[in-house]
Amino acid sequence: STYSGLAGNHDRMTGDKKQSYEGDNANTIINEQICNLVEASKSERISVIPVGHNDKEIRMEINGVKCKFIHGDDIPKVDKNTLSKLISSDNEFIDCLIVGHWHNFSCMSENHGRYVITNGCLSGYNTYSKSFLCSSDASQTIMIVGDGQIELVKDVNLA
């Protein structure tokens, strides 16, 4: 198993979710603690992708599929066109871009068999989310990656 974590807008140590201080978030502490636990347990079954203080994105190859994970709270204008630009904005071919922060699941195919996936939200809707017209149920995304291809992307409703 492989673990890594990304910081989100509610993880800021300053308490101001609008601030975006690289490395100044609860995720930095959580990642360090998980690294310490894996090292102390001498587990050979768990590997941790170190993100250090650059926890804005995770890049990893899974069974030959190049994936990029981002939280997405710092994307100025978020729409389908923005996501299409994000998957090709780096000077590297990415097969799958997985974006958090949207609170709604979507899976869009792109050129050359690539995908852009936005995740739902584990907590579901509340009074705050309803204020910006987001009333989706709690959900989690599952992705199965076979040999060099994405075989399944599924939104699992947790409500």
Protein Blocks (a to p, Z undefined) as FASTA:
>chain_A
ZZdddddfklpfnlpakbccehiafklmmmmmmmmmmmmnopakbccddekjmlkbccdd
eehiacdddehlmgfbacfklmmmmmmmpccdcfbdcdehkopacddddehhiacddddd
fklpafklmmnopacdcddddddddehiafbdcdddfZZ
